[in-house]
Amino acid sequence: MTKKQNSKLYDLEDRTFDFANRVREFVKKLPKSIGNMEDGRQLIRASGSVGSNYIEANESLSKKDFIMRIKICRKEAKESRYWLRLIDTHDESEQETDRKYLLKEATELMNIFGAILAKSK
């Protein structure tokens, strides 16, 4: 692997890490309700799973394993979008802005993993 390819690999690791961190900060600021607590837990799990599965994909033992891990990354990014849509911000403008950013990032990650899948097959 060339140095340039290697840096791109880690850029996506950093990006997925930042996504999971931002999700955690977002959830901390949410209004406390039963729905937000449950949806927030699911969102935290899904967002963290995007990056952890990407790291696993980079350490995969076979092409088949790599493809499966990337599919899981895409699935978890899609699931993160779902939970983000369910969370109730009580129309707080700062939280709505954060949610829109996170929805956009989850969508972009989903598209990136979809493109990786298409090129890997």
TAKAFEN-V544861 format. One record per backbone hydrogen bond with DSSP energy under -1.0 kcal/mol. NH is the residue of the N-H (numbers start at 1). CO is the residue of the C=O. E is the energy in kcal/mol with one decimal. If there is no record, write none. Layout:
nh:co:e
NH:CO:E
NH:CO:E
This chain:
nh:co:e
6:2:-2.5
7:3:-2.1
8:4:-1.7
9:5:-2.0
10:6:-1.7
11:7:-1.8
12:8:-1.7
13:9:-1.2
14:10:-2.5
15:11:-2.4
16:12:-2.4
17:13:-2.0
18:14:-2.8
19:15:-2.1
20:16:-2.1
21:17:-2.4
22:18:-2.8
23:19:-2.2
24:20:-1.9
25:21:-2.0
26:22:-2.5
27:23:-2.7
28:24:-1.9
29:25:-1.1
30:27:-1.1
37:33:-2.4
38:34:-2.3
39:35:-3.1
40:36:-2.5
41:37:-1.8
42:38:-2.0
43:39:-2.6
44:40:-2.6
45:41:-2.2
46:42:-2.7
47:43:-2.8
48:44:-2.0
49:45:-1.9
50:46:-1.3
52:48:-2.1
53:49:-2.2
54:50:-1.4
55:51:-2.3
56:52:-2.0
57:53:-2.3
58:54:-2.0
60:57:-1.5
66:62:-2.3
67:63:-2.7
68:64:-2.1
69:65:-2.3
70:66:-2.4
71:67:-2.2
72:68:-1.9
73:69:-2.3
74:70:-2.4
75:71:-2.4
76:72:-2.8
77:73:-2.1
78:74:-2.1
79:75:-2.4
80:76:-2.3
81:77:-1.7
82:78:-1.6
83:79:-2.2
84:80:-2.4
85:81:-2.0
86:82:-1.3
87:83:-1.5
92:89:-1.4
96:92:-2.6
97:93:-2.3
98:94:-2.2
99:95:-2.7
100:96:-2.5
101:97:-2.1
102:98:-2.6
103:99:-2.9
104:100:-2.3
105:101:-2.6
106:102:-2.7
107:103:-2.2
108:104:-2.5
109:105:-2.7
110:106:-2.3
111:107:-2.3
112:108:-2.6
113:109:-2.7
114:110:-1.9
115:111:-2.2
116:112:-2.4
117:113:-2.2
118:114:-2.3
119:115:-2.1
120:116:-1.4
121:117:-1.2
